[in-house]
Amino acid sequence: MHSKPISAPLLAAILAGLAMLGPFSIDTYLPSFPAIAREFGVTTLELQQTLSVYLISFAVMTLFHGTLSDSFGRRPVILTGLVVFSLASIGCALAQSFGQLLLFRGAQGLSAGVGMVVGRAIIRDSFEGHAAQRLMSMVTMIFGLAPAIAPVIGGWLQGGFGWRSVFVFLALFGAALFAVCQWRLPETLPPPARQPFAPLPLASNYLKLARNLRLLLLSSAVALNFCGFFLYIVSAPAVIYNLLGLNENQFAWLFVPGISGVMLGAFLSGRLAGRVSPQRTVKIGYIIMFAAAVFNLSYSGFFEPALPWTVLPVMCYTIGMSLAMPSVTLIALDVFPRNRGLASSLLGFEHSFMTAIVAGIVSPLLSHADITLALGMLALLLSGWSSWMIYLHIESKASSDA
């Protein structure tokens, strides 16, 4: 490992800020859905596509963020992404038609994933083993603030200045991150360790990683576990306005419990690092997630949506989710230690692709009732758990054959 020019807490804060671009781009403008729909004369289903376009472009570009950083270094890729994000946010704020808004939302998606993808590679460049898990957990804890405060900020901006101010805020956030990264973010991949940027070797590496069943199963576990929670995030307007009968300033009732769970789970993951094996940590995480999902389904089947019972299962679910996520992610990044940027890209691609499907297809189908949302959470969790269990079976078989 080469030297680390900044402290772990400061590096964690910077990487968490970069990872916040994604949830801020989604959650901050959710309270503005009715206002945007009125201004452009579009339906709720059409407006949902501003999420889908963003997430699809986010997913596609995550395939390249890590690869570019493997070839050109971590810093240049992050700084370029932040410039594009800020300009795209300005474009959204100035959009004069729904088509223009979709175009600039796509541009936001192309750049917003750079911090998440390259940040994971920076952690693995800089730390090993338990130290890496602790830093990943620290990043998750700080990052967890974003989905909690984003809709609250969005509600305030919507109420005070209108929906365009939300995108002005995002542009300023991107610019502030650029300044901080220019000032303090270290370059963790020295030139001798970089991969040549050549199409054929890159295509060969993509195929090698994409065909690896272990990496595919691990990335599926991370993505599907998260989607069980994300279903409620993208359905927030329906949950808040329709199911719970709240207003634009009360999105915190859903987001604060959920993100409190994320932060608590990440804290526990960091505390368990070095004391409990990663596989056992993941097992505990799944037990918590299943308990939450089953309670959620049981309550939804017998009672009307109400506070706090509609949101408490989401909080408990996220505790288990973020307890398991750092361990599964680090195991996945170690499948190909010489291509961690590319591995992180593939993790990010599947994560974003799954969330795009949840936002564009699953949420519109299920968000009309709490029972269907609860069924969706359980189905996504079962899928993620199945991926993890198949991975464990393959690892066990490989060990016994060795």
N, C-alpha and C positions, 0 to 999 in steps of 0.2 A: 504494500500500500504506500502511495506517495503521501507527502505531508498534507495536513488539513489546515489551511490558512485561517479559518474562522472556527469559532466554537460550535459544538453540536447544537445547542439551543438556538443560536442565531441562524445556522444553516437550516434547521428545522422550520424556523419561522419564515424564512425566505421561500423554501420549497412549499410550505403550506399555503403561503400567499399565492404562489404560482398555481397550485392545484385548485385554489378558490375560483379561478377564472371560470371553470366549468359550471359549478353550482350557481355562481353569481349570474352567469349568462342565462340560466334556466329560471331560477327561483325569484330573481328580483322583479321580473316583469309579469309574473303570474297574477298579481293583484290588478294589473292593467288590462287583463283580457277583455272585460266588458267594454272598456273605453276604446280600445283598439278596434274591436269588432264594430262598434258604432261609427267610428270615424271612417273606416274603409268599407262599411256595409257588407261585412262578411259574416258567415255563420260560425258558431263555436267549433264545428268540425273543421272548417277551413282554417280557422285560427290555430287549431291544434297542429297544423302543418308547419307553422313557424317553429315549433319544437322539432318536428320530424326532419325538416330540411337542415336545421342546425345540427341535429344528432347524426344524420347520415353523413354530412360533410365532415363532422368531427371524427366519425368512425373511419372514413376513408383516409383522412390525413394522418391519423394516428399510425397508420402503416408506414409512414415516411419520417415522422419526427425522430424516432429512435435511430433509424438507419442513417439519416442525415447527421445526427449527433455522433454516431459511431465513426463517421468519415471526416467531419469538419470540426468536431469538438462540441461540448455541451453549451458553452456560453453563446456562440454566434447564433445557434439555432433558437435558443430561448429569446434572445434579444430581438431577432427578426420577427419571431412569432408575436411578441408583445407589440411591436410597431403595427403589424397587420391587424391585430385585434383592436387596438385603439382607433385606427382609421375606419374599420368596419363598424365599430360602435357609433362613431360620428355619422356614418352613412345611415344607420338605422334611425338615429335621432332626426335626420333631415329627410327621411323617406316621404315622398309625396304620393305614393300609391302602395297598394298591398304587394304588388309584384316587386317593387323596389325594396320593401321591407324583407320579403323572402330572400332576395338576392344578397342583401347585406347580412342577414342572419346566417346564410350559408357561408359567407366570408368569415363571420365570427367563428363558426364551427371549424373552419379550416385551421384556425390559429389557436383556439382556446385550449386545445389538448396538449400543447407543447410543454407546459409546466408539469402536468401530471406524468406524461410519458418520460420526458428527459429527467425529471426529478427523481423518479424511481431508479434510473440508471446512475445518477449522481450518488444516491445513497449506497448503491452496491459497489460503485467505484471506490468509495471512501471508507466503508466499514465492512466488517465481516461478522458472521454469526449472531450472537446475542446483541452485540452493539448495533448491528444493522436493524434487528427487530425492534430494539428500543427506540432508535431514531425514526423508523417507520411508524411506530406507535405514537411518538411525539408529533410527527407530521399529521397523522390522522386526527389526533386530539385538537390541534390548532385549526386544521382544515375543517373540522366538524362545526366550527362556529359559523361558517359561511351559509349553509342551508338554514340555519336558525335565524340569522340576522338579515339575510338577503330579502325574504318576503316582507319583513317588518320595514326595512329601508324602502323597499318598493312601494309598500302601502303608504308610507309617509310622503314619498315623492309623488305618487299618483294623486293623493289627496291635496297636496300643496301646489304642485306645478304641472301635473298632467303626465301622460305616459312617456313623452319624448325625454323628459328629464331623467328617466330611468337609464336610458342609453347614454346620456351625457355623463351620468355617474359612472357607468361601465368604462367609458373612454378615459375618464380621469383616473379610475382605478388601474387600468392598463398602463397609463403613462407613469403613475407613481411606482408601479412594479418595475417598469423599465429603468427608472432612475435608481432604485434600490439595487437591482441586479447589476447595472453598470458599475455601481459603486463597490459592491461587496461580494457578489456571487463568484466563487472560485471556478477555475477550469479544472475539472477532475480527470480528464482524459488526455494524457500527454501525447504529442504527435507520434512517438514510436508505437503506441498502443492502438492507433486508429486504423480502421479498415479502408482499403482503397474504394473510392466511389466509382465503380465500374458496373455497367448494367448486367452483364452476364454473371459475375460472381454474386452480385446482389440478388438476382433472380434465383440463383442456385441456393443461396442462404435462406431466402423466403420459403422456397419449396421444402428445404430440409426442415425448417422449424414448423412450418404449417402442417407438415405430414407427421410430425411427432405426436403420438397419441398422448403421452404424458403431459406435454405442454397444453395440448388441446383440452384435456380433461380438467387440468388445474385452472386454466383461464375460464373455462365454462363454469366451474364451481364459484369462482370469484364473481363473475358477471351475473349468474343466476341468483346467487344469494343477495347481491345488491338490488337486483330487479324486484325482489319481493318487497323491499322498502321503497324503491323508486316508483313503483306503481302508485303509491300513495302521494309521492311528491308531484308527479305530473297530473294526478287527479285532484290536486289541492283545490282548484276553483270549484269543482263539483262537490268535494267533501265540505269545504268551508261554506260556500254559498247555498248549496242545495240540500245536503244531508244534515248539516248542523245548523243552518240558518243564521250564520254569522256574517260579518261585513268585511270590507277590504282592510280594515285595521286590526283584524283578529286572526290573521294567518298564523300568528305565533302559537295559537292553541294546538296546531298540528305540528309545526316545525320545531318548536322549542323542545317538546318531549322527545321527538325523534332524534334530534341532534344531541340532546343530553345523553341519550343512550349510546350514540356513536362515540362520544367523548369518554364516557365511562368504560365502554368496552375496550377502547384503545388504551386507556390508562391501565386497565387490568392486563391487557396483552403485554404492555411494557413491564409491568410488575412480575409477570410470570416468566418473562424471558430469562433463560438460564436456570430456572427452577423447575419448570415443567416442559416436557418435550413439545415441539411444534405440533406433532400429530395429536397429542392429548389436549393441547390447547384448542385445536380445531374441533375435537370431539365435544368438549365442553361448550364451545360456541354453538354447535348444532343442537345440543340438548336444549339450550336456552331459546334458540330460534323456533324449534318445534313446539316447545311449551307455549310460546307467545302466539304462534300461528294457530294452534288448536284452540286456545282460549278465545282468540279473535273470532274464529269461525263459530264457536259455541255461543258467544255473546250475540253476534250478528244474527244467528238463527232464531233467537228467542226475544230479543229486545230491539227497540228503536234506537237509531244513532243518538248518542248523548255524551256530553262531557262528564267525567274524564274517560269513560270506559271505551269510547271509540278510538282514543289516541294512546292509551296506556299500552295496549299490545304492540303498537308500532314502536314505542320506546323500548320495550323489552326485546323485541326482535332485533333492533339495531345494536343492543348491547352484545348479543351473540354474534351478529354479523361482523362488527368491528373487532371483536375478540379474535375471530377466526381469520379475518382478512390479511393482516400482516404476515402471519405464518404461511398461508397458502401462496401469497404473492412472492415471498422470498424463496420458497421451494420452487416455484415456477421459474424465477429468474436464474436459479442455479442449475436448471436443466441444460442451458447452453451458456456457460460462464464467459465465453469469448464473444458472445453476441447478445449481451444484456440489453443494449439499446434496442436491437431488433426484437428480442423477446418481449421487452416492455411495450413495444409498438403493437405486437400481436395481441398481448393482453389488453391493451387499450382499444384495439380494433374490435375485439369480440365484446368487450364491455360496452363500447359505444353502439355497436350494431344491435346488441340486445336491448339497450335502453331506447334506441330509435324505434324498434318494433313495439316495445311497451308503450311508448308515447304515442305512436301513430296508429296502432291497431288495438293493442290490449286495453289501454285506458279508455278509449272511446266506447269499447264494447262493455266494459265492466263498471265504469264509474257512476252508473245510474243508481246503484244500490250498494249498501255496505256489505251485504252477504256475498255479492259477486266479487267485490274487492277482496274480501277475506278468502274466498276460494282461489282467487288469482294469486294471492300471497303464498298460500299453502302449496299450490301447484308449482310455482317457481322455486320455492324452497326444496320441494321434493326432487326437482330436476337438478338443482345444484348439489344436493346431498348425494344423489345417484352418481354424478360425475366424480365426486370425491371418493366414494366407496369403490368405484371401478378403478380409480388411480391406485388406491391402497391395495387392491387385489393384484394389480399388475406388479406393483413394487414387491409385494410379498412373494409372488410367484418367481420374480427375477432373483430375489434373495435366496430362495430355496433351491433354485437351479444353479446358482453360482458355486 
